[in-house]
């Protein structure tokens, strides 16, 4: 522990040397000059030639100011080297910034082939933190002995010791496995799709399986590199597998159900499902946002909430889905009861005429009015119509019901109310 503290103290003293501070000042002046020039030129707002012919150029246009800053850093480093002969730190920062600029170009190229969300997550969660770690480690190597710092023991267990490098390997390795395996998995799945002609469902399933495979192999390798005995690890894993098999039965069931859904393609993002209500009400439409390995994320428009539905629910319950294989049309119906004295032909014509005035009701197939049954208080009619967005079923029914009330009031058609006739016998009265 004392060697670790001494290494940190030596690092701080090296950073405060005058020659180092002078290079930092010159680089800050170069940064200020770049900011002033970039505001004057306005490179990002200018139009580039050939952008319509080559769309990739429009994606690279936001990097023009960064490229200009790279030029200012190169100029400042060479001036320092010419004047003082000491510019190691300045050249290092310039090269590191060039590496960061190259990573931005790499991200732009990846967005052309892979899903945008996967590339963005890899950029934010893996690439940028990795660049920060590389920069900090390389900067420390410029001013101190980095090997002595990372090999300094933190804890001792008899003859064995736990080094700083072991801690870094555990933390960084675990983070990279969780956050950084998505892009390689999707990249290999994309390559397999191009070579073997995988379907969209097989493509997504392959990517997820590869990601879990990378995580499993990576964890074993990290533990082996830290010094954990692999034989003991295998024995412990075998013993725990039985208990975990019973305790995590539902988790494995959802995992296998999610994999089957991905391969089969029965439920896909963008589909609309009628989810059974827990309160016994009419099923509510929900849109599939994401199909995961454990649960499926649904979005309910009524209250703008996201629902996590376990995947095995799709195999244990029946659901109505608007999958988009043929179309997303949904039929709706509004019931209304009119008095017996009104002719059915007149009421049906009014229902169809009013439904045709609703903008979200499709004209093909046309709305259809029907006489459904004879009730005690009147004749019950139904107007059946079609809409192209299943998520708007309730709002369209409300709009149509309101329009029918006004139309029947204007035409003098009475909406029947429940009536009960009581007959009394005078002989039984008290």
C-alpha positions in Angstrom: 0.0 0.0 0.0 2.9 2.4 0.8 4.4 1.8 -2.7 1.0 2.7 -4.3 0.9 6.0 -2.3 4.5 6.9 -3.3 3.7 6.3 -6.9 0.7 8.6 -6.8 2.8 11.3 -5.0 5.5 11.0 -7.7 2.9 11.4 -10.4 1.5 14.6 -8.9 5.0 16.1 -8.6 5.8 15.4 -12.2 2.7 17.1 -13.5 3.6 20.3 -11.7 7.0 20.8 -13.3 7.5 24.1 -15.1 8.2 22.5 -18.5 4.9 20.6 -18.3 2.9 23.6 -17.3 4.4 25.7 -20.2 3.2 23.1 -22.7 -0.2 23.2 -21.2 -0.4 27.0 -21.5 0.6 26.9 -25.2 -2.0 24.3 -25.9 -4.7 26.4 -24.2 -3.7 29.3 -26.4 -4.0 27.1 -29.4 -7.5 26.1 -28.2 -8.5 29.7 -27.8 -7.2 30.6 -31.3 -9.2 27.6 -32.8 -12.4 28.8 -31.1 -12.0 32.3 -32.5 -11.3 31.1 -36.0 -14.0 28.5 -36.1 -16.6 31.1 -35.1 -15.4 33.3 -37.9 -15.4 30.6 -40.6 -18.6 28.7 -39.7 -17.5 25.5 -41.4 -20.3 23.3 -40.1 -23.0 25.7 -41.6 -21.5 25.9 -45.0 -22.7 23.7 -47.9 -20.2 21.1 -49.3 -20.1 20.1 -53.0 -21.1 16.6 -54.0 -23.1 16.0 -50.8 -26.2 15.0 -52.8 -24.1 12.5 -54.8 -22.2 11.2 -51.8 -24.5 11.3 -48.6 -21.5 10.1 -46.5 -20.0 13.6 -46.9 -23.0 15.2 -45.2 -22.4 12.8 -42.2 -18.7 13.9 -42.0 -19.5 17.6 -42.2 -19.9 18.1 -38.4 -16.2 16.9 -38.0 -14.8 19.9 -39.9 -14.3 22.0 -36.7 -12.6 19.0 -35.0 -10.3 18.6 -38.0 -9.4 22.3 -37.8 -8.6 22.0 -34.0 -6.3 19.0 -34.9 -4.4 21.3 -37.3 -4.0 24.0 -34.6 -2.7 21.4 -32.1 -0.1 20.2 -34.7 1.0 23.8 -35.3 1.3 24.6 -31.6 3.3 21.3 -30.9 5.8 22.1 -33.7 6.3 25.6 -32.6 7.0 24.4 -29.1 9.5 21.9 -30.4 11.2 24.5 -32.6 11.5 27.1 -29.8 12.2 25.0 -26.7 13.1 21.5 -28.0 10.7 20.1 -25.3 7.2 19.2 -26.7 6.7 15.6 -25.7 3.4 16.3 -23.8 2.1 18.5 -26.6 2.8 15.9 -29.3 1.2 13.3 -27.1 -2.0 15.3 -26.7 -2.1 16.0 -30.4 -1.7 12.4 -31.4 -4.4 11.4 -28.8 -6.8 14.0 -30.2 -6.1 12.6 -33.7 -7.1 9.1 -32.4 -10.3 10.6 -31.0 -11.1 12.2 -34.4 -10.4 8.9 -36.1 -12.9 7.2 -33.8 -15.6 9.7 -34.8 -15.1 8.7 -38.5 -15.3 5.1 -37.4 -18.7 5.7 -35.7 -20.0 7.5 -38.8 -19.1 4.5 -41.0 -20.6 2.0 -38.6 -23.9 3.9 -38.7 -24.2 3.2 -42.4 -24.3 -0.6 -41.8 -25.5 -1.4 -38.3 -28.6 -0.4 -36.3 -28.3 3.2 -35.0 -29.2 2.4 -31.4 -26.5 -0.3 -31.2 -23.8 2.0 -32.6 -24.9 4.8 -30.4 -24.8 2.6 -27.3 -21.3 1.3 -28.2 -20.1 4.9 -28.8 -21.4 6.3 -25.5 -20.8 3.3 -23.3 -17.6 1.7 -24.7 -15.7 3.8 -27.2 -15.6 7.1 -25.4 -14.8 5.7 -22.0 -12.1 3.5 -23.6 -10.6 6.6 -25.2 -10.6 8.4 -21.8 -8.9 5.4 -20.1 -6.3 5.2 -22.9 -5.6 8.9 -22.7 -5.2 8.9 -18.9 -2.9 5.9 -19.0 -0.8 7.2 -21.8 -0.6 10.6 -20.1 0.6 9.1 -16.9 3.2 7.0 -18.8 4.6 10.3 -20.1 5.4 11.6 -16.6 5.8 8.6 -14.4 6.5 4.9 -14.4 3.1 3.4 -15.2 4.2 -0.2 -14.8 5.3 0.4 -11.2 2.0 2.1 -10.5 -0.3 -0.6 -11.8 1.8 -3.4 -10.4 1.8 -1.9 -6.9 0.1 -4.3 -4.4 -3.1 -3.1 -2.8 -3.8 -6.1 -0.5 -1.8 -9.1 0.6 -3.1 -12.6 1.4 -0.2 -14.4 2.8 2.3 -15.0 0.0 -0.2 -13.7 -2.6 -1.1 -10.1 -3.3 -3.9 -8.3 -5.0 -2.4 -5.7 -7.5 -3.9 -2.5 -8.9 -3.8 -4.2 -12.3 -6.1 -7.0 -11.0 -8.6 -4.5 -9.7 -8.6 -2.6 -13.0 -9.0 -5.8 -15.0 -12.0 -6.8 -12.9 -13.7 -3.5 -13.2 -12.9 -2.5 -16.8 -13.3 -6.1 -18.0 -16.7 -6.6 -16.5 -17.9 -3.2 -17.8 -16.7 -3.9 -21.3 -18.4 -7.3 -21.3 -21.7 -5.9 -20.3 -21.7 -2.7 -22.4 -19.2 -3.5 -25.2 -20.2 -6.9 -26.6 -23.3 -5.6 -28.4 -21.5 -4.1 -31.4 -19.2 -7.1 -32.1 -22.2 -9.5 -31.8 -24.3 -7.4 -34.2 -21.4 -7.0 -36.6 -20.8 -10.8 -36.8 -24.6 -11.4 -37.1 -24.7 -8.8 -39.9 -21.8 -10.6 -41.7 -23.6 -14.0 -41.3 -26.7 -12.5 -42.7 -24.9 -11.3 -45.8 -23.1 -14.6 -46.3 -25.9 -17.1 -45.3 -29.0 -15.0 -46.1 -30.5 -15.0 -42.6 -34.0 -13.6 -42.1 -34.6 -10.6 -39.9 -35.7 -12.8 -37.0 -32.7 -15.1 -37.3 -30.4 -12.1 -37.6 -31.6 -10.6 -34.2 -31.6 -14.0 -32.5 -28.0 -14.7 -33.7 -26.8 -11.3 -32.5 -28.3 -11.9 -29.0 -26.9 -15.4 -28.7 -23.4 -14.2 -29.8 -23.5 -11.4 -27.2 -24.3 -13.9 -24.3 -21.6 -16.2 -25.6 -19.1 -13.4 -25.5 -20.1 -12.4 -22.0 -19.7 -16.0 -20.7 -16.4 -16.6 -22.3 -15.1 -13.2 -21.2 -16.0 -13.7 -17.6 -14.1 -17.0 -17.5 -11.0 -15.5 -19.1 -11.0 -12.5 -16.7 -11.2 -14.7 -13.6 -8.5 -16.9 -15.0 -6.2 -13.9 -15.7 -6.8 -12.5 -12.2 -5.7 -15.8 -10.7 -8.9 -17.7 -9.8 -8.4 -21.5 -10.1 -10.5 -22.6 -13.1 -10.9 -26.1 -11.6 -12.4 -24.7 -8.4 -14.5 -22.3 -10.5 -15.9 -25.2 -12.6 -16.7 -27.2 -9.4 -18.5 -24.3 -7.8 -20.5 -23.6 -11.0 -21.5 -27.2 -11.2 -22.8 -27.2 -7.7 -24.6 -24.0 -8.1 -26.2 -24.9 -11.4 -28.6 -27.3 -9.7 -29.8 -24.7 -7.2 -30.0 -22.0 -9.8 -31.9 -24.3 -12.1 -34.8 -24.5 -9.5 -34.5 -20.9 -8.3 -34.2 -19.3 -11.8 -36.7 -21.6 -13.6 -38.9 -18.7 -14.6 -35.9 -16.7 -15.8 -34.7 -19.6 -18.1 -38.3 -20.1 -19.3 -38.5 -16.5 -20.3 -35.1 -16.6 -22.0 -36.0 -19.6 -24.1 -39.4 -18.1 -24.9 -37.7 -14.9 -26.1 -35.3 -16.8 -28.3 -38.2 -18.7 -29.8 -40.1 -15.5 -30.5 -37.1 -14.0 -32.2 -36.6 -17.1 -34.4 -40.3 -17.5 -35.3 -41.1 -13.8 -35.7 -44.6 -14.2 -34.3 -44.2 -10.9 -32.3 -42.1 -8.1 -33.8 -41.4 -4.5 -32.8 -44.2 -2.3 -34.2 -46.9 -4.9 -33.8 -50.1 -4.0 -31.9 -51.3 -6.5 -29.3 -54.6 -6.6 -27.4 -53.5 -7.1 -23.9 -56.0 -8.5 -21.4 -56.9 -6.1 -18.6 -56.2 -7.1 -15.0 -59.4 -5.4 -14.0 -61.7 -7.4 -16.2 -62.3 -4.6 -18.7 -62.0 -4.7 -22.5 -58.5 -5.7 -23.8 -56.4 -2.6 -24.4 -54.2 -2.1 -27.5 -50.4 -2.0 -26.8 -47.6 -1.5 -29.3 -44.4 -3.7 -29.1 -41.4 -1.5 -28.5 -38.6 -4.0 -27.9 -38.4 -7.8 -27.8 -35.8 -8.8 -25.3 -34.5 -12.1 -24.1 -36.4 -12.0 -20.8 -39.3 -9.7 -21.3 -41.1 -7.7 -24.1 -41.6 -4.0 -23.7 -45.0 -2.7 -24.7 -46.3 0.8 -24.9 -49.9 1.7 -23.9 -51.2 4.8 -25.5 -54.0 5.4 -22.9 -51.7 6.5 -20.1 -48.3 6.6 -21.9 -46.7 3.8 -19.9 -44.3 1.1 -20.8 -45.2 -2.5 -19.8 -42.7 -5.3 -19.3 -44.5 -8.6 -20.2 -42.6 -11.9 -19.5 -41.9 -13.7 -22.7 -43.5 -17.0 -21.6 -46.9 -15.2 -21.3 -47.1 -15.3 -25.2 -47.0 -19.1 -24.9 -49.4 -19.5 -22.0 -52.1 -17.0 -23.1 -53.9 -16.3 -26.3 -53.5 -12.8 -27.7 -54.9 -10.8 -30.6 -52.1 -9.2 -32.6 -52.0 -6.9 -35.6 -48.7 -8.1 -36.8 -48.6 -6.3 -40.1 -48.1 -9.5 -42.2 -51.1 -8.4 -44.3 -52.2 -5.1 -42.9 -52.8 -3.2 -39.6 -56.5 -2.6 -40.2 -58.8 -3.0 -37.2 -62.6 -3.2 -37.1 -64.5 -1.2 -34.5 -68.1 -1.0 -33.5 -70.4 1.4 -31.7 -73.8 0.2 -30.4 -76.8 2.5 -30.0 -80.5 1.8 -29.2 -83.3 3.7 -31.0 -87.0 3.9 -30.3 -89.3 1.4 -32.0 -91.3 4.0 -33.8 -88.3 4.9 -36.0 -87.9 2.9 -39.2 -84.8 0.7 -39.2 -83.8 1.8 -42.8 -83.8 5.5 -41.6 -81.6 4.8 -38.6 -79.1 2.6 -40.5 -78.7 5.2 -43.2 -78.0 7.8 -40.5 -75.4 5.6 -38.9 -73.5 5.0 -42.1 -73.7 8.6 -43.2 -72.4 9.9 -39.8 -69.5 7.3 -39.7 -68.4 8.4 -43.2 -67.8 11.9 -41.9 -65.2 10.8 -39.4 -61.7 11.4 -40.9 -60.0 8.4 -39.2 -62.7 6.0 -40.4 -61.7 4.3 -43.6 -64.0 4.6 -46.6 -62.8 1.3 -48.0 -64.1 -1.0 -46.5 -67.1 1.3 -46.1 -68.9 1.6 -42.7 -71.8 -0.8 -42.3 -74.9 -0.3 -40.2 -76.8 -3.3 -38.9 -79.9 -4.0 -36.9 -78.7 -6.4 -34.2 -81.5 -7.3 -31.9 -84.9 -6.3 -30.5 -84.6 -5.2 -26.9 -87.3 -4.4 -24.4 -86.8 -0.6 -24.7 -86.0 -0.3 -28.4 -84.1 -1.6 -31.4 -80.3 -2.0 -30.9 -78.2 -1.0 -33.9 -74.4 -1.3 -34.5 -72.3 0.7 -36.9 -69.1 -1.3 -37.9 -66.2 0.5 -39.4 -62.4 0.1 -40.1 -59.4 2.1 -39.0 -55.7 1.8 -40.1 -54.2 2.5 -36.6 -55.2 0.0 -34.0 -53.8 2.2 -31.2 -56.6 4.8 -31.9 -59.6 2.4 -31.5 -61.0 3.9 -28.3 -60.6 7.6 -29.4 -62.3 6.9 -32.8 -65.2 5.1 -31.0 -65.6 8.1 -28.7 -65.6 10.5 -31.6 -68.1 8.5 -33.6 -70.4 8.1 -30.6 -70.4 11.9 -30.0 -71.2 12.6 -33.7 -74.0 10.0 -33.6 -75.6 11.7 -30.6 -75.7 15.1 -32.4 -76.9 13.6 -35.7 -79.8 11.7 -34.0 -80.8 14.8 -32.1 -80.9 16.9 -35.3 -83.0 14.2 -37.2 -85.4 13.8 -34.3 -84.5 10.1 -33.7 -85.0 9.3 -30.1 -82.4 7.2 -28.2 -84.4 4.6 -26.3 -84.0 4.5 -22.6 -84.8 1.5 -20.4 -88.5 1.5 -19.5 -90.6 -0.5 -17.0 -94.4 -0.6 -16.9 -96.0 -1.4 -13.6 -99.6 -2.7 -13.5 -101.4 -2.3 -10.2 -104.6 -4.0 -9.0 -106.9 -1.9 -6.9 -108.2 -5.0 -5.0 -104.7 -5.6 -3.6 -104.1 -2.1 -2.5 -104.1 -1.4 1.3 
